[in-house]
Amino acid sequence: MNGLHGKSQPILIDEEILQKAVAEQTGCIVSAEGVHYDEVLKICLEYRNILKIDHLWDFTSLARLDLNNNLIERIEGLDRLINLTWLNLSFNRIGKMEGLESLQKLELLNLSNNRISVIENLDKLENITHFCIANNHLRQLDNVLYLRKFKNLFTLNLFGNPVSEEDDYKFFIAAYFPNLKCLDYRLLNEKTKTEASIKYQYALEEMRCEELKIKQAVDAEQIQKAELQLHTDAFVEFLNGPYLFKSMFKDDPEAETLHRVTGVAHLLQTFEHQMVELCKQLFEIGLAEHKRRETEVNSFFSGQTEAVTHYQQKASQILANFEKQHKERIVELQQLSDPDEQKVKTRHCKDEINQLCKSLMSLEFQLVSQLEDIIKQLDINISDMVGNFSETVQGTFAHCRDLEDNYHQKVREIAVATLEKVANSNMEEDMPDDVRMLFTDKDTVMDALATSHDNHLLKINDRETQLVTRVNAWKVALIKGIQDKDLKRSRMRISDIHRYVDHLCEPLE
C-alpha cells in the first residue's frame, strides 16, 4: 500500500525537519532569526516515515503541501493552512476523510493509495478541480455521486477501488458527471458521454429534479435565515406577526377554558388583531430605523477612511521630500574629513530628523482630533436615532398594555356575570362541563384572571425591556469599538514614527 520507506524508524514532524525541508527547497526565506514559515509557499515532506501531521500552523501562506509516501493515519493539523491549493496525501494509512474543512481554496486533493471507504466531509471545498482517490476501499457507486456538488471538478481518479469494477462504471460516471474531462488517467470522449447520457437519461432527469428541490429548499432556508438576521439586527425579530400575542397565552390552561365562555372569543379575536397591528407597525418602524442607522454608520466609515487617506498622503509627501534630502546629507557627511565639520553636519541631520518627527506627530495629532470630532458627531446622531426609536418602542408597548388592560376588564365583567348565572342555575345548556366546573368557585376564576393578566403584562414588559436594552447596548458597543480601534491605530502610528526616527538616528550615533 505505501511507497518505499526504507528501514528508518517512524518519526514525528519537528522544528529540525521543517527547517531542513524548507532550506532544501527553492524559495526558502531565511533570516538571522531563522526561517520565516509564514512566507513559505511550498514544502515537500515525502518519503520520511512521518506518523502524524503536526507543527505546520505557522505555514499560513503555504499553497502546496506534499506528504505522500509516509505512515500518516489521520488527516489533522491543517486548520491554519487556509491558502493551500494543492495537497498530496497519497500512499499513507488514512482511513477517514476529515480535517479538511478549512482548506476552502484547495484545487487538487490526492488521497490515492490509502484505506478510505467513504467519500465525505468535503462540503467546503468548492474549488476542487482534481480529486484522486485511486486504490482505496470505495465500494458504493452512489457514494461517488456526493462529488456532483463540485461544479469545477474535471479530473477524477477512482482506479483500483472495488467500485471501479462494477458493470457500466465508466458510463455511470460519464453520465452523472457531464463536466468531467478525465477519468482514471484517461480522457472522456464525447461519444462515451453521449452514450452515457442516453443510457441514464431517466435516472438523470429524476436526480436533477431531486437536486433542484433540495437546492430550492436550501435557498429558501438561506433567505429565511438572512431575513431573520436582518430583523434581529433591527431588534424587531418576531414582531411581524402574532408571535408576541401567542406567547402571552402560551401554557395557560385556565385561560383557554375562560376563552370558551360566551362573548370571550370575540374579545380575544379583536385583542389579537389590535396587538398584531401594533407589532407590525413597530416592526416596519424598526426596519426603517435600522436602515437609517446603517446609512449613518456607513457614512461615518466613509468619512473616516477619507480622512485617514488624506493624512497618509500628506505624511507620504513629507517623507518623500525628507528622504531625498536626507540621502544627500548623508552622502555629504560621509565625504567630510574634518571632525568639527562632521559634528556640525551631524547635528544638522539630527535637527532635520527631529523636525520630521514633529511634522509627522503634528499630522497624527491633527488626524486624531478630526477623527474624535467625527466620532463625537456619530455618537450624537446615533444617540438621537436610538433615543427616538426607544421612545417609539415604549409608546407602542404602553399601547399594548392598554389593550391588555381593556381586554382583562371586559373578560372580568363577563366572568362576574357568568358566576352569577351559575350561582342562580341560570346557564345555557350548551356550556361545556369543564367551563361550568370552573365557574362553581369564584376565587378560582378571579385568581385565574389575575394570573393571566399579570403574565400577559410580564411578556409585554419583557419584550419591551429586551428591545430597548439591546439597541442601547449596540450603540455603546459601536462607539466603543470605533474609539478602541482608532486608539490602536494611533498608537501603532506613533510607534512607527518613533521606530523610523530611531532607525534614521542609528547611523549618526
C-alpha positions, 0 to 999 in steps of 0.5 A: 500500500505505501511507497518505499520507506526504507528501514528508518524508524517512524518519526514525528514532524519537528522544528529540525525537519521543517527547517531542513525541508524548507532550506532544501527547497527553492524559495526558502526565506531565511533570516538571522532569526531563522526561517520565516514559515509564514512566507513559505509557499511550498514544502515537500515532506515525502518519503520520511516515515512521518506518523502524524501531521503536526507543527505546520500552523505557522505555514499560513501562506503555504499553497502546496503541501506534499506528504505522500509516501509516509505512515500518516493515519489521520488527516489533522493539523491543517486548520491554519493552512487556509491558502493551500491549493494543492495537497498530496496525501497519497500512499499513507494509512488514512482511513477517514476523510476529515480535517479538511474543512478549512482548506476552502481554496484547495484545487487538487486533493490526492488521497490515492493509495490509502484505506478510505471507504467513504467519500465525505466531509468535503462540503467546503471545498468548492474549488476542487478541480482534481480529486484522486482517490485511486486504490482505496476501499470505495465500494458504493457507486452512489457514494461517488455521486456526493462529488456532483456538488463540485461544479469545477471538478474535471479530473477524477481518479477512482482506479483500483477501488472495488467500485471501479469494477462494477458493470457500466462504471465508466458510463455511470460516471460519464453520465452523472458527471457531464463536466468531467474531462478525465477519468482514471488517467484517461480522457472522456470522449464525447461519444462515451458521454453521449452514450452515457447520457442516453443510457441514464437519461431517466435516472438523470432527469429524476436526480436533477429534479431531486437536486433542484428541490433540495437546492430550492429548499436550501435557498429558501432556508438561506433567505429565511435565515438572512431575513431573520438576521436582518430583523434581529439586527433591527431588534424587531425579530418576531414582531411581524406577526402574532408571535408576541400575542401567542406567547402571552397565552402560551401554557395557560390552561385556565385561560383557554377554558375562560376563552370558551365562555360566551362573548370571550372569543370575540374579545380575544379575536379583536385583542389579537388583531389590535396587538398584531397591528401594533407589532407590525407597525413597530416592526416596519418602524424598526426596519426603517430605523435600522436602515437609517442607522446603517446609512449613518454608520456607513457614512461615518466609515466613509468619512473616516477612511477619507480622512485617514487617506488624506493624512497618509498622503500628506505624511507620504509627501513629507517623507518623500521630500525628507528622504531625498534630502536626507540621502544627500546629507548623508552622502555629504557627511560621509565625504567630510574629513574634518571632525568639527565639520562632521559634528556640525553636519551631524547635528544638522541631520539630527535637527532635520530628523527631529523636525520630521518627527514633529511634522509627522506627530503634528499630522497624527495629532491633527488626524486624531482630533478630526477623527474624535470630532467625527466620532463625537458627531456619530455618537450624537446622531446615533444617540438621537436615532436610538433615543427616538426609536426607544421612545417609539418602542415604549409608546407602542408597548404602553399601547399594548398594555392598554389593550391588555388592560381593556381586554382583562376588564371586559373578560372580568365583567363577563366572568362576574356575570357568568358566576352569577348565572351559575350561582342562580342555575341560570346557564345555557345548556350548551356550556361545556362541563369543564367551563361550568366546573370552573365557574362553581368557585369564584376565587378560582376564576378571579385568581385565574384572571389575575394570573393571566393578566399579570403574565400577559403584562410580564411578556409585554414588559419583557419584550419591551425591556429586551428591545430597548436594552439591546439597541442601547447596548449596540450603540455603546458597543459601536462607539466603543469599538470605533474609539478602541480601534482608532486608539490602536491605530494611533498608537501603532502610528506613533510607534512607527514614527518613533521606530523610523526616527530611531532607525534614521538616528542609528547611523549618526550615533 
